Amino acid sequence: MLNPVQNQIVYLMFLNGLLFLGLNFIARSILFPGGRGSRQLGYVLIVAVALVLIITQELDVLLDMKFPEEAARWILLGGFAVPVFLFSLVYYRIQRTRTEKSGHKPSSKEKSNGDH
């Protein structure tokens, strides 16, 4: 059985996983925006609000673990959120450049069938 501090660490790991996925989704949506009439912008806004709630929850857990408030903010923003977002932007920018150079943009039929 885990003690309370270990439970908080596991919870932080879970929240960090959700934060990573959300930041990755937002970075991808910035560099690969949906077409006209796409619902992608709405999803990005919903994910952004959810990420604010996740970061707030992570901050509360870190403060419960007796981290100084300034250190907790630095850990969340400078140590995880900002670097992950920037690395995701760089990754998707490289992917977009490679896609543009190859000149092949898969259609929705190819994506669903897996034919290349």
Buried (B, 14 or more C-beta within 10 A) or exposed (E): EEEEEEEBBEEBEEBBEBBBEBBBBBBBBBBEEEEEEEEBEEBBEEBEEEBEEBBEBBBEBBEEEEBEEEEBBEBBEEEBBEEBBEEBBEBBEEEEEEEEEEEEEEEEEEEEEEEE
